[in-house]
């Protein structure tokens, strides 16, 4: 189990209007995305209860939820560990994203209101500022906002539900790749989002779909290259 995070209090579960299970899920998900817990780390119940300040019952419920999200897995004779996103896992995730997000971009371009177009442009601008500053937290927030606007406005609830079921693993991949972006990667990504916004403003479904797929392909290529390099190093 990793112990390198600078502030363990970041994962304490505080009292709010949400349920203890929901708050525990959020705290543990944050610990995984922050890489306080790294792929393959064993998650020991006693230590997690101490970290979060919740009961074992709440903790176990949270771990079951994270298992459904694909962030943790139960391994026989070892217990619960942080899941490893393999090259093949990532390839399938990006393939699915390309198919769904291309459709969502097309539908959103046909339906988007002026207010939705403006909100999308604002989220893209926040992404541009954050990616250039390598501010991972703001990058993730801006991307969630950007895609939520499109998914909520595309008129296809099933497509939105399918892609959101992958959100935790998508965030993990984004977290691990954002800091590896070169200046060229940043420029291309920013241009892709500008193209998405422009196509939607022009109400051009074909261009919107193509721009959405281009961004997924770009992000996927970076993630797959990183995962392949890490896998090769692990075997060396």
Buried (B, 14 or more C-beta within 10 A) or exposed (E): BBEEBEEEEEBEBEEEEEEBBBBBBBBBBEBBBBBBBEBEBBBEEEEBBEBBBBEEEBBBBBBBBBBEBBBBBEEEEEEBBBBBBEBEBBBEBBEBBBBBBBBBBBBBBBBBEEEBBBBBBBBBBBBBEBBBEEBBEBBBBBBBBBBBBBBEBBEBEEBBEBBBBBBBBBBBBBBBBBEEBEEEBBEBBBBBBBBBBBBBBEBBBEBBBBBBBBBBBBBBEBBBEBBEEBEEEEEE
